[in-house]
């Protein structure tokens, strides 16, 4: 019995089925046990490990929970409301991995040749003027995206959007 070529519709169905089977097999091999495949969208959550808090003189700084970041293994990035990506440099550090309820803080303090965005676990850098004239407001106001990327695990430890109000007075 002689058969003709298959229709385009039949070929499409077979291609979709084969692709689904292959994707399932690849995901089963590549994902660590207990993790699921999916797209994660940065969000806001009451249980978020990241939030805006008032620093020196009421200026907003970003607080990151202690268990969310190892400051030697992670890179921290900020994306401002206009979509501009900013590197975050390490400032004074007491511990590379804050623990025992300690936190890391991201603040803005422009310094020549640097991005002006810094991360520290030293509260005096964000709540006092003991080491500098005071942190500056994040500008522009709006939703800032905070990404903490773990280079060893090759994944984001934190990916959150944090609303920050604009500066109340010129810096």
HUSULWO-V137832 format. One record per run of one state. SS is the DSSP state (H for helix, E for strand, C for the rest). FROM is the first residue (numbers start at 1). TO is the last residue. If there is no record, write none. Layout:
# HUSULWO-V137832
SS:FROM:TO, SS:FROM:TO
This chain:
# HUSULWO-V137832
C:1:7, H:8:30, C:31:42, E:43:43, C:44:49, E:50:54, C:55:55, H:56:58, C:59:59, E:60:65, H:66:68, C:69:73, E:74:79, C:80:84, E:85:87, C:88:88, E:89:90, C:91:102, E:103:108, C:109:116, E:117:120, C:121:123, H:124:127, C:128:135, E:136:136, C:137:141, E:142:150, C:151:154, E:155:164, C:165:171
